[in-house]
Amino acid sequence: MAAALTLLVTGCGTRTGATVEDRGGELALAAPFTDALALAEASKQETRKAKSFKATISRVSGATKRESTMAARYDDDASKISVTTPGIGETLEMRVVGRILYFKLPAAERARLLALIPWGRLYVDGPDPRTKVLTETLSKSIEKDSPAKQLELVEKTGSILKSEQARLGGVPVNHYFVEFDVKKQLDLFLGDEVPADRRAEIEKRLASEDLRVPAELWVNAEQLPLKMTMDRTGLRNAMGGPDTGEAEWTYTYSDWGAPVEITLPSAADVIDYTILLDRAGF
């Protein structure tokens, strides 16, 4: 079940020069950072202030492409998040409001649990040990696509190779060319969903390699990320496995600071997941 649902899913620092000229009344761009840590810290500070955003996440692996959409407001217990991801033959959906997580039950899971209701409900702090792993898996599948997690890659593994000032969709941006050193934080690239034996195999395979992941990051004048791309082809090939071809991820962020409205399923379409487990004898 957890594996199926995982498919869903102005700072300080060294800069190269002074602030550039005002551009027709727009907020002027500061000169780009030269240090990845300073860039990440400045951007993280502004994302925390903005709290909300919308995102499109595109993952290309060979001939396969999946595109998820996300709308979120991170505000402690008042947080609310919506994630929609096309799956194999069906669309996977999750909603989070406060400490409650709603997820659309995949067809196979509905059949396994004899569920007539399409949505399950989990409590993030729920005491039932049967749902702990699933709740953690779903929560992490949401977290890994957040801007904070991408900026963590920049902060802990990144180096700025070069930068330029440009426009993205008509918006002035600092465009950074970055590379990530995989060995510095393998956990960030693998996550903890990789089985221990497979992880040991990957670590052994990568031990003699100086593996880098090329990336690009576009940041507006408020230090908010608007787009990030990663070419994970080399990493995927080094890890081994049957997949071939390019492996590219693209995150596009918008609507920073705008209100976020989450449409929850109707009460008649939701059932506590623990009740389903009880009824099915698990």
C-alpha positions in Angstrom: 0.0 0.0 0.0 2.7 2.4 1.0 4.7 1.7 -2.1 1.7 2.3 -4.4 0.9 5.6 -2.8 4.5 6.8 -2.9 4.1 7.1 -6.7 2.0 10.2 -6.0 3.4 12.1 -5.3 16.7 39.2 0.9 19.4 37.2 2.8 23.0 37.7 3.6 26.0 36.1 2.0 28.7 36.6 -0.6 27.6 38.3 -3.7 29.4 39.3 -6.9 28.5 43.0 -6.9 26.0 45.7 -6.0 22.3 45.7 -6.7 21.4 46.2 -10.3 19.3 49.1 -11.6 15.6 49.3 -11.1 13.7 47.9 -14.1 10.6 49.8 -14.9 9.2 49.9 -11.4 9.9 46.2 -10.7 11.7 45.2 -7.5 15.4 45.3 -8.5 17.4 42.1 -8.6 20.4 41.9 -6.2 23.6 40.6 -7.6 23.7 36.8 -7.6 25.2 34.9 -4.7 28.4 33.0 -5.2 28.0 30.7 -2.2 25.4 28.0 -2.3 24.8 28.0 1.5 24.1 31.7 1.5 21.8 31.4 -1.4 19.8 28.5 0.2 19.6 30.3 3.6 18.3 33.5 2.0 15.7 31.7 -0.1 14.6 29.5 2.8 14.0 32.6 4.9 11.7 34.1 2.3 9.8 30.9 1.6 9.1 30.7 5.4 7.7 34.2 5.3 5.6 33.6 2.2 4.3 30.3 3.6 2.1 29.3 0.6 2.8 28.4 -3.0 1.6 26.3 -6.0 3.9 23.9 -7.8 4.1 21.7 -10.9 6.5 18.8 -10.6 7.5 17.0 -13.8 9.5 13.8 -13.7 10.8 12.3 -16.9 12.4 8.9 -16.9 13.1 7.5 -20.4 9.8 7.5 -22.3 7.8 7.9 -19.1 6.7 11.3 -17.9 4.6 12.1 -14.8 3.5 15.5 -13.8 2.2 16.3 -10.3 0.5 19.4 -9.0 0.7 20.8 -5.5 -0.8 23.7 -3.6 0.3 24.2 -0.1 0.4 26.5 2.9 2.8 25.6 5.7 1.7 27.1 8.9 2.2 24.5 11.7 -1.1 23.0 12.7 -3.0 25.3 10.3 -1.1 23.9 7.3 -3.1 22.7 4.3 -1.8 20.8 1.3 -3.2 19.3 -1.9 -1.3 16.9 -4.1 -2.5 15.3 -7.3 -0.4 12.8 -9.3 -1.3 10.7 -12.4 -0.6 7.1 -11.6 -0.7 3.9 -13.6 -4.2 3.9 -14.8 -5.6 6.2 -12.1 -4.9 9.5 -10.5 -3.6 9.5 -6.9 -4.7 12.4 -4.7 -3.9 13.5 -1.2 -5.1 16.4 1.0 -3.7 17.5 4.3 -5.5 19.9 6.7 -3.8 20.4 10.0 -2.9 17.0 11.4 -5.4 15.0 9.2 -4.4 13.4 6.0 -6.9 12.3 3.4 -5.9 10.1 0.5 -7.8 8.6 -2.4 -7.7 4.8 -2.1 -6.1 3.1 -5.1 -8.4 0.6 -6.8 -6.3 -2.4 -5.7 -6.4 -1.2 -2.0 -10.2 -0.7 -2.2 -10.5 -4.3 -3.5 -8.2 -5.6 -0.8 -10.2 -3.9 2.0 -13.6 -4.3 0.4 -14.0 -0.6 0.6 -17.1 1.0 -0.9 -15.9 4.5 0.0 -13.2 6.2 -2.2 -11.2 8.2 0.4 -9.3 7.1 3.5 -8.5 9.3 6.5 -5.4 9.1 8.7 -4.4 11.1 11.7 -0.8 12.1 11.6 -0.4 11.6 15.4 -2.7 8.6 15.4 -1.9 5.9 18.0 -2.7 2.9 15.8 0.6 1.0 15.0 -1.0 -0.5 11.9 -1.1 2.9 10.1 2.2 4.4 11.3 4.3 3.3 8.4 1.7 4.4 5.8 1.2 7.8 7.5 5.0 8.4 7.5 5.3 7.3 3.9 2.6 9.6 2.7 3.8 12.5 4.7 7.4 12.1 3.3 6.1 11.8 -0.3 4.5 15.2 0.2 7.6 16.7 1.9 10.1 15.7 -0.7 8.5 18.0 -3.3 8.4 21.0 -1.1 10.7 24.0 -1.8 12.3 23.5 1.5 13.5 20.0 0.5 14.9 21.3 -2.8 16.7 24.1 -1.1 18.1 21.6 1.4 19.8 20.0 -1.6 21.4 23.3 -2.5 22.4 24.0 1.1 23.9 20.6 2.0 25.3 19.3 -1.3 25.4 22.2 -3.8 28.1 24.4 -5.4 27.3 27.3 -7.7 29.2 26.9 -11.0 28.1 30.2 -12.5 25.1 32.6 -12.6 23.4 35.1 -14.8 20.6 37.7 -14.6 17.8 36.9 -17.0 14.0 36.7 -17.2 11.7 33.8 -16.6 8.2 34.2 -17.9 8.8 38.0 -18.0 10.0 38.1 -14.4 13.6 39.3 -13.6 15.5 36.4 -12.0 19.0 35.3 -10.9 19.6 32.1 -12.8 22.1 29.8 -11.1 23.9 26.8 -12.6 24.5 24.4 -9.7 25.8 20.9 -9.2 25.0 18.6 -6.3 27.6 16.3 -4.7 25.7 13.1 -4.1 28.1 11.7 -1.5 27.7 14.7 0.8 24.1 13.7 1.6 23.1 10.4 0.0 20.0 10.4 2.2 18.6 13.4 0.4 18.8 11.6 -2.9 17.6 8.2 -1.8 15.3 9.0 1.0 14.7 6.3 3.6 12.2 4.2 1.5 15.1 2.3 -0.1 15.4 -1.2 1.5 18.5 -1.7 3.6 20.0 -4.4 1.3 19.4 -2.3 -1.8 20.8 0.8 -0.1 24.0 -1.1 0.9 24.4 -2.2 -2.8 24.0 1.4 -4.0 26.5 2.7 -1.4 29.0 0.1 -2.5 28.5 0.9 -6.2 28.9 4.7 -5.6 31.9 4.4 -3.2 34.5 4.9 -6.0 32.6 7.5 -8.0 32.6 11.3 -7.8 29.0 11.6 -8.7 27.5 15.0 -9.4 23.9 16.0 -10.3 23.7 19.1 -12.6 20.9 21.5 -11.7 19.6 24.9 -12.5 17.7 27.3 -10.2 15.8 30.5 -11.0 15.2 32.9 -8.1 13.3 36.1 -8.2 14.2 39.5 -6.6 12.5 38.4 -3.3 14.8 35.3 -3.2 11.8 33.0 -3.9 12.5 30.0 -6.1 10.5 30.0 -9.3 12.0 27.0 -11.0 14.5 24.3 -10.5 15.7 21.5 -12.8 17.8 18.4 -12.0 19.4 16.0 -14.4 19.4 12.7 -12.4 20.4 10.5 -15.4 24.0 9.9 -14.1 22.7 9.1 -10.6 20.1 6.7 -11.8 22.6 4.9 -14.1 25.1 4.7 -11.3 22.5 3.2 -9.0 21.9 0.4 -11.5 18.5 -1.0 -12.4 16.6 -1.7 -15.5 15.6 1.9 -16.4 17.4 3.6 -19.3 17.3 7.0 -21.0 17.2 10.5 -19.5 16.0 11.1 -15.9 15.1 14.8 -15.4 13.1 16.5 -12.7 11.6 20.0 -13.0 9.9 21.9 -10.2 8.0 25.1 -11.1 6.7 27.3 -8.3 4.2 30.1 -8.4 1.6 32.1 -6.4 3.9 32.7 -3.5 2.0 34.1 -0.5 -1.4 33.7 -2.2 -4.4 32.2 -0.3 -4.7 28.4 -0.7 -8.1 26.8 -0.8 -8.2 23.0 -0.4 -11.3 21.1 -1.5 -11.9 18.1 0.7 -13.9 15.1 -0.3 -17.5 15.1 1.1 -18.0 13.5 4.5 -20.0 10.7 2.8 -16.9 9.8 0.7 -14.4 9.5 3.6 -13.8 6.7 6.1 -11.2 6.3 8.7 -8.5 3.9 7.4 -8.4 2.1 10.7 -12.1 1.2 10.3 -11.3 -0.4 6.9 -8.5 -2.4 8.5 -10.8 -3.6 11.3 -13.6 -4.6 8.9 -11.1 -6.5 6.7 -9.6 -8.3 9.7 -6.1 -6.8 9.6 
